[in-house]
Amino acid sequence: MVKVKPFAAIRPPKDLVTEVAAPPYDVLNSEEALAMAGEKSLLHITKPEIDFKPIAGEHEQRTYDKAVENFKLWKERGWLVRDDKEKYYVYAQTMGKRTQYGIVLCAHTDDYANGIIKKHELTRKDKEDDRMVHVRIQNANIEPVFFAFKDNAELGDIIARTAAGKPEYKFVDENKFTHTFWVIDDDAVNSRITEIFTKEVDAFYVADGHHRTAAAARVGAEKRAQNPHHTGNEEYNYFMAVCFPQSQLAIIDYNRVVKDLNGFSEEEFLNALEADFDVALATKPRCGRPAKPYAPAALHNFSMYLGDKWYSLTAKPGRYDDSDPIGVLDVTILSNLVLDKILGIKDLRTDKRIDFVGGIRGLGELSRRVDSGEMKMAFALYPVSMDQLIRIADTGNIMPPKTTWFEPKLRSGLAIHSLD
């Protein structure tokens, strides 16, 4: 079972939360962060290169030093204040008509090492190293990771009861997503949450934040090695996560755009597709208007935008293996039967002929990039399900690159976990 604990969060006073809270470090480039950051924004801590003119390099020593300086300054000025005792928190995100409720807690680094915290993506050491520096210099988890767990009825009831009360924070961000945050002050409830997780929840699944999770575990191991009196209960053994019941989450499609047809004409390419797909014209331009976007209708159905038309591609039976957790994925089918077989794109991580577009941007972004001449065609995929993600993680498999997209992103600055 998982190991968890409450923690005394470092967080903004209620009247400053909208000024302090910010998007995650990796969804903005430095120029965008500079344009967004107000005086009290957490971006001065998570992207401190913006405090230099011109903007400094992200990995320069002066940038790291500025991050430490700003974190200390924010606490001195009362823009970030540590809670008086250890607690759990409930964090809700609303996008459109859907709201997902998670518990903010500390997970244990041992669970990552032992495979109880399960991943579905590979990580890169250079990105882990970068995140390690940030945890190490601040001695804190400034931003949370995003976990899922299998539904638990009693935890669901606790979340619902908490969410029926008055929130500590509630605000709408620049994307029109609503963020709501409750503090659980009742010691008995907090004790019960710990008990349920440690006795009834058998695993956490990394939804978003694979590199931050790996970095937190490595920092914990590093501090353990440096402490001759290590017991396993020190705060550095834990890192901050927001954990959502599986049923609360929905994965958004993660789509592809491609620069060329690998020497084929459009007609030759369409003919090549027919070996493995049922190909049908879905929509085309009418009366001077662009073709209406076509969205995939089900698993193994794809939409393709090529030559100002949208096509439906349905993989033929026998071209994939429904019993294989990886082989059944639409990203695998598209990669094997189209990107590799026809287009010669072998490595999705390194090939410059392909790019990826999160489904939050809509199908219109796919057609825009093709119509602009930047790309030759686009593919939209039916979203992966949480059941598929959990099956892959439980069987020790790894998803192909750029398979899942979770939205909304966790807002940074609502809670920070000190390793002291």
C-alpha positions as CSV (number, residue, x, y, z in Angstrom):
1,M,0.0,0.0,0.0
2,V,1.0,3.6,-0.4
3,K,2.8,5.7,2.2
4,V,1.4,9.2,2.7
5,K,1.4,12.0,5.3
6,P,-0.2,15.4,5.7
7,F,2.2,18.4,5.6
8,A,2.3,22.1,6.8
9,A,2.0,23.8,3.4
10,I,3.7,27.0,2.6
11,R,1.0,29.0,0.7
12,P,-0.2,32.5,0.0
13,P,-2.7,34.4,2.3
14,K,-6.2,34.2,1.0
15,D,-6.2,37.8,-0.4
16,L,-3.0,37.2,-2.4
17,V,-3.6,33.9,-4.0
18,T,-4.5,35.2,-7.4
19,E,-1.4,37.3,-7.4
20,V,0.9,34.5,-6.3
21,A,-0.5,31.4,-8.1
22,A,0.8,30.8,-11.6
23,P,0.9,28.2,-14.4
24,P,3.4,25.4,-14.1
25,Y,7.0,26.2,-15.1
26,D,6.9,24.1,-18.2
27,V,3.8,25.5,-19.9
28,L,5.3,28.9,-20.5
29,N,8.5,30.0,-22.2
30,S,10.5,32.8,-20.6
31,E,9.0,35.6,-22.7
32,E,5.5,34.4,-21.9
33,A,6.3,34.2,-18.2
34,L,7.8,37.7,-18.2
35,A,4.6,39.1,-19.8
36,M,2.4,37.3,-17.3
37,A,4.3,37.7,-14.0
38,G,3.1,40.4,-11.6
39,E,5.1,41.6,-8.6
40,K,4.1,38.7,-6.4
41,S,3.8,35.9,-9.0
42,L,5.4,32.5,-8.2
43,L,6.9,32.7,-11.7
44,H,9.7,34.8,-10.2
45,I,10.6,31.6,-8.2
46,T,9.9,28.9,-10.8
47,K,11.2,30.9,-13.8
48,P,13.6,33.4,-12.2
49,E,15.4,34.1,-15.5
50,I,12.7,36.7,-16.1
51,D,14.2,38.9,-13.4
52,F,17.2,39.7,-15.6
53,K,17.5,42.1,-18.5
54,P,17.9,40.6,-21.0
55,I,16.3,37.4,-19.8
56,A,19.0,35.1,-18.4
57,G,19.6,31.4,-19.3
58,E,17.4,29.0,-17.4
59,H,20.4,27.0,-16.2
60,E,22.8,29.7,-15.3
61,Q,24.0,29.8,-11.7
62,R,22.7,33.4,-11.2
63,T,19.3,32.1,-12.3
64,Y,19.3,29.4,-9.6
65,D,20.6,31.9,-7.0
66,K,17.8,34.3,-7.9
67,A,15.2,31.5,-7.4
68,V,16.5,30.9,-3.9
69,E,16.6,34.6,-3.2
70,N,13.1,35.1,-4.3
71,F,11.6,32.2,-2.4
72,K,13.2,33.5,0.8
73,L,12.0,37.0,0.0
74,W,8.4,35.9,-0.7
75,K,8.3,34.2,2.8
76,E,9.9,37.3,4.5
77,R,7.3,39.6,2.9
78,G,4.4,37.3,3.9
79,W,3.4,36.5,0.4
80,L,4.0,32.8,1.3
81,V,3.2,31.6,4.8
82,R,3.7,28.2,6.4
83,D,0.6,26.6,8.0
84,D,0.7,26.0,11.8
85,K,0.4,22.2,11.6
86,E,0.4,19.3,9.2
87,K,-2.9,19.0,7.2
88,Y,-4.3,17.5,4.0
89,Y,-6.0,19.7,1.4
90,V,-8.6,19.3,-1.3
91,Y,-8.0,20.9,-4.7
92,A,-10.7,21.1,-7.4
93,Q,-10.3,22.1,-11.0
94,T,-13.3,23.0,-13.2
95,M,-13.0,23.0,-17.0
96,G,-16.3,23.6,-18.7
97,K,-18.9,21.4,-17.1
98,R,-16.4,18.9,-15.6
99,T,-14.8,19.2,-12.1
100,Q,-12.1,17.0,-10.7
101,Y,-11.3,16.8,-7.0
102,G,-8.0,15.7,-5.6
103,I,-6.3,15.4,-2.2
104,V,-3.0,17.3,-1.7
105,L,-0.6,15.2,0.2
106,C,2.9,14.0,0.6
107,A,3.9,10.7,-1.0
108,H,7.0,8.7,0.0
109,T,10.1,8.4,-2.2
110,D,10.3,4.7,-1.3
111,D,7.1,4.0,-3.1
112,Y,8.7,5.3,-6.4
113,A,11.8,3.2,-5.9
114,N,9.6,0.1,-5.1
115,G,7.2,0.6,-8.0
116,I,4.2,1.4,-5.9
117,I,4.2,4.8,-7.6
118,K,3.7,3.6,-11.2
119,K,4.8,5.4,-14.3
120,H,3.7,5.0,-17.9
121,E,6.3,7.2,-19.6
122,L,10.1,7.1,-19.9
123,T,12.1,10.0,-18.4
124,R,15.2,11.7,-19.7
125,K,18.1,12.0,-17.3
126,D,18.9,15.6,-18.4
127,K,15.3,16.7,-17.5
128,E,15.5,14.8,-14.2
129,D,18.8,16.5,-13.4
130,D,17.3,19.9,-14.1
131,R,14.3,19.3,-11.7
132,M,16.7,17.9,-9.1
133,V,18.6,21.2,-9.0
134,H,15.4,23.1,-8.3
135,V,14.4,20.8,-5.4
136,R,17.9,20.7,-4.0
137,I,18.5,24.5,-4.0
138,Q,15.1,25.3,-2.5
139,N,15.0,22.3,-0.2
140,A,11.3,22.2,-1.2
141,N,8.8,20.9,-3.7
142,I,7.7,24.2,-5.1
143,E,5.3,22.6,-7.6
144,P,3.2,19.4,-7.1
145,V,3.1,16.3,-9.2
146,F,-0.2,14.9,-10.5
147,F,-1.2,11.4,-9.5
148,A,-4.3,9.2,-9.9
149,F,-5.4,6.3,-7.7
150,K,-8.2,3.8,-8.0
151,D,-11.5,5.0,-6.5
152,N,-12.0,4.6,-2.8
153,A,-15.6,5.2,-1.5
154,E,-14.6,6.6,1.9
155,L,-12.0,8.9,0.5
156,G,-14.6,10.1,-2.0
157,D,-17.0,10.8,0.8
158,I,-14.3,12.8,2.7
159,I,-13.6,14.8,-0.5
160,A,-17.3,15.5,-1.0
161,R,-17.9,16.6,2.6
162,T,-14.9,18.9,2.5
163,A,-15.9,20.4,-0.8
164,A,-19.4,21.2,0.6
165,G,-17.7,23.6,3.0
166,K,-16.3,27.1,2.4
167,P,-13.1,27.1,0.3
168,E,-9.9,28.8,1.3
169,Y,-9.3,29.8,-2.3
170,K,-11.5,30.1,-5.4
171,F,-10.5,31.9,-8.6
172,V,-10.7,31.7,-12.3
173,D,-7.4,31.6,-14.3
174,E,-6.5,33.1,-17.7
175,N,-7.9,30.0,-19.5
176,K,-11.3,30.3,-17.8
177,F,-10.5,27.3,-15.6
178,T,-11.7,27.5,-12.0
179,H,-9.4,26.5,-9.1
180,T,-10.9,25.8,-5.7
181,F,-8.9,24.8,-2.6
182,W,-10.0,23.7,0.9
183,V,-8.0,23.1,4.0
184,I,-8.8,20.1,6.2
185,D,-8.2,21.3,9.8
186,D,-9.9,18.4,11.6
187,D,-7.2,16.2,13.1
188,A,-9.4,13.1,13.2
189,V,-10.3,13.5,9.5
190,N,-6.6,13.9,8.6
191,S,-5.7,10.8,10.6
192,R,-8.4,8.8,8.9
193,I,-7.2,9.9,5.5
194,T,-3.7,8.6,6.3
195,E,-5.2,5.3,7.5
196,I,-7.3,4.8,4.4
197,F,-4.4,5.4,2.0
198,T,-2.0,3.3,3.9
199,K,-4.4,0.4,4.3
200,E,-6.6,0.4,1.2
201,V,-4.9,2.2,-1.7
202,D,-2.4,-0.1,-3.4
203,A,-0.8,2.3,-5.9
204,F,-0.4,5.8,-7.3
205,Y,-0.2,6.3,-11.0
206,V,1.8,9.2,-12.4
207,A,-0.5,11.2,-14.6
208,D,1.6,14.3,-15.2
209,G,5.0,15.1,-13.7
210,H,7.2,12.0,-14.4
211,H,10.4,14.0,-14.3
212,R,9.4,15.9,-11.1
213,T,8.5,12.6,-9.5
214,A,11.8,11.0,-10.5
215,A,13.8,14.1,-9.4
216,A,12.0,14.1,-6.0
217,A,12.9,10.5,-5.4
218,R,16.5,11.1,-6.4
219,V,16.8,14.1,-4.0
220,G,15.4,12.0,-1.2
221,A,17.9,9.2,-1.9
222,E,20.7,11.8,-2.0
223,K,19.7,13.3,1.4
224,R,19.4,9.8,2.9
225,A,22.9,9.0,1.8
226,Q,24.2,12.2,3.4
227,N,22.4,11.5,6.8
228,P,24.2,8.9,9.0
229,H,21.2,9.0,11.4
230,H,18.6,8.4,8.7
231,T,15.4,6.8,10.0
232,G,13.0,7.0,6.9
233,N,10.6,9.4,8.6
234,E,12.5,12.6,7.7
235,E,10.6,15.2,5.7
236,Y,13.0,14.8,2.8
237,N,11.6,11.3,2.3
238,Y,8.3,12.8,1.1
239,F,7.3,15.0,-1.8
240,M,4.1,16.8,-2.7
241,A,1.4,15.4,-5.0
242,V,-2.2,16.1,-5.9
243,C,-3.9,12.7,-6.1
244,F,-7.2,12.3,-7.9
245,P,-9.6,9.3,-7.9
246,Q,-9.4,7.6,-11.3
247,S,-13.0,8.3,-12.1
248,Q,-12.5,12.1,-11.7
249,L,-10.0,12.3,-14.6
250,A,-10.3,12.4,-18.3
251,I,-7.4,12.2,-20.8
252,I,-7.5,14.5,-23.7
253,D,-6.2,13.5,-27.2
254,Y,-2.6,14.2,-28.2
255,N,-2.4,14.7,-31.9
256,R,0.3,14.8,-34.6
257,V,1.3,17.0,-37.5
258,V,3.7,15.9,-40.2
259,K,5.8,18.0,-42.6
260,D,5.8,15.9,-45.7
261,L,4.5,12.8,-47.5
262,N,7.9,11.1,-47.8
263,G,8.0,11.5,-51.5
264,F,4.4,10.3,-52.2
265,S,1.8,12.3,-54.0
266,E,-1.5,12.8,-52.1
267,E,-3.2,10.2,-54.3
268,E,-0.3,7.7,-53.8
269,F,-0.4,8.3,-50.0
270,L,-4.1,7.7,-49.8
271,N,-3.8,4.5,-51.8
272,A,-1.0,3.3,-49.5
273,L,-3.2,3.9,-46.5
274,E,-5.9,1.6,-47.9
275,A,-3.7,-1.5,-47.2
276,D,-4.4,-1.1,-43.5
277,F,-7.3,1.3,-43.1
278,D,-10.8,1.9,-44.4
279,V,-10.4,5.4,-45.8
280,A,-13.4,7.7,-46.3
281,L,-13.7,11.4,-47.1
282,A,-15.4,13.0,-44.0
283,T,-15.7,16.7,-44.9
284,K,-14.5,19.0,-47.6
285,P,-14.7,22.8,-48.2
286,R,-18.1,24.1,-49.3
287,C,-19.2,27.5,-50.6
288,G,-15.9,29.0,-49.9
289,R,-15.8,27.8,-46.3
290,P,-13.1,25.4,-44.9
291,A,-13.9,21.8,-44.3
292,K,-15.6,21.2,-41.0
293,P,-13.2,19.3,-38.6
294,Y,-13.9,15.6,-38.2
295,A,-13.2,14.1,-34.8
296,P,-12.4,10.4,-34.3
297,A,-15.6,8.5,-33.4
298,A,-14.1,5.6,-31.4
299,L,-10.9,3.7,-30.7
300,H,-9.0,2.7,-33.8
301,N,-10.7,5.5,-35.8
302,F,-8.5,8.4,-36.8
303,S,-9.1,11.7,-38.5
304,M,-6.6,13.0,-41.0
305,Y,-6.4,16.5,-42.5
306,L,-4.8,16.6,-46.0
307,G,-5.2,18.9,-48.9
308,D,-7.9,21.0,-47.3
309,K,-10.1,17.8,-46.6
310,W,-10.8,15.8,-43.5
311,Y,-10.7,12.0,-43.8
312,S,-11.8,9.1,-41.6
313,L,-9.3,6.3,-41.2
314,T,-10.4,3.1,-39.5
315,A,-7.8,0.4,-38.8
316,K,-8.8,-2.9,-40.4
317,P,-9.2,-6.0,-38.1
318,G,-6.0,-8.0,-37.7
319,R,-3.8,-4.9,-38.0
320,Y,-3.5,-4.6,-34.2
321,D,-3.6,-6.8,-31.1
322,D,-6.3,-6.0,-28.6
323,S,-4.7,-8.3,-26.0
324,D,-1.5,-6.3,-26.0
325,P,-1.7,-3.2,-23.7
326,I,0.7,-1.3,-26.0
327,G,-0.3,-2.8,-29.3
328,V,-3.9,-1.8,-28.9
329,L,-3.1,1.9,-28.4
330,D,-4.1,4.1,-31.3
331,V,-0.7,5.9,-31.0
332,T,1.0,2.5,-31.6
333,I,-1.3,1.7,-34.5
334,L,-0.7,5.1,-36.2
335,S,3.1,4.9,-35.5
336,N,3.4,1.4,-36.9
337,L,1.1,1.5,-39.9
338,V,1.5,5.1,-41.1
339,L,4.3,7.1,-39.5
340,D,6.9,4.3,-39.8
341,K,5.6,2.0,-42.6
342,I,4.6,4.7,-45.1
343,L,6.3,8.0,-43.9
344,G,9.6,6.6,-42.6
345,I,9.3,8.3,-39.2
346,K,11.1,5.8,-36.9
347,D,11.7,7.8,-33.7
348,L,9.0,10.1,-32.5
349,R,11.4,11.6,-29.9
350,T,14.0,12.8,-32.4
351,D,12.5,13.0,-35.9
352,K,12.1,16.7,-36.9
353,R,9.4,15.9,-39.5
354,I,6.8,15.4,-36.8
355,D,5.3,17.6,-34.1
356,F,2.7,17.1,-31.4
357,V,-0.4,19.2,-30.6
358,G,-2.3,18.8,-27.3
359,G,-6.0,18.3,-27.8
360,I,-6.8,21.3,-25.7
361,R,-5.9,23.4,-28.7
362,G,-8.7,21.9,-30.8
363,L,-8.8,20.4,-34.2
364,G,-8.7,23.9,-35.7
365,E,-5.1,24.1,-34.6
366,L,-4.3,21.1,-36.8
367,S,-5.9,22.5,-39.9
368,R,-4.3,25.9,-39.2
369,R,-0.8,24.5,-39.2
370,V,-1.4,22.6,-42.4
371,D,-3.2,25.4,-44.2
372,S,-0.3,27.8,-43.2
373,G,2.1,25.5,-45.2
374,E,4.1,24.7,-42.1
375,M,2.9,21.1,-42.1
376,K,1.6,18.8,-44.9
377,M,-1.0,16.9,-42.9
378,A,-2.4,16.2,-39.5
379,F,-3.8,13.3,-37.5
380,A,-6.2,13.4,-34.6
381,L,-6.5,10.4,-32.3
382,Y,-9.2,9.1,-30.0
383,P,-8.1,9.8,-26.4
384,V,-6.5,7.1,-24.3
385,S,-8.7,6.1,-21.3
386,M,-7.7,6.0,-17.7
387,D,-8.3,2.2,-17.7
388,Q,-5.8,1.9,-20.5
389,L,-3.2,4.0,-18.6
390,I,-3.6,1.9,-15.4
391,R,-3.5,-1.4,-17.3
392,I,-0.2,-0.3,-18.9
393,A,1.3,0.9,-15.7
394,D,0.2,-2.2,-13.8
395,T,1.8,-4.5,-16.4
396,G,5.1,-2.6,-16.3
397,N,4.7,-1.3,-19.9
398,I,5.6,2.1,-21.2
399,M,3.4,4.2,-23.5
400,P,4.9,5.6,-26.7
401,P,5.9,9.3,-26.5
402,K,3.2,12.0,-26.5
403,T,0.3,9.7,-25.7
404,T,-1.6,11.4,-22.9
405,W,-2.6,15.0,-22.3
406,F,-4.2,16.0,-19.0
407,E,-6.0,19.3,-18.6
408,P,-6.4,21.5,-16.6
409,K,-2.8,21.7,-15.4
410,L,-2.2,22.0,-11.7
411,R,-1.9,25.6,-10.6
412,S,1.5,26.2,-8.9
413,G,1.7,28.2,-5.7
414,L,-1.4,27.0,-3.9
415,A,0.8,24.8,-1.7
416,I,4.6,24.3,-1.3
417,H,6.2,21.4,0.6
418,S,9.4,22.2,2.6
419,L,11.9,19.3,3.0
420,D,12.9,20.6,6.4
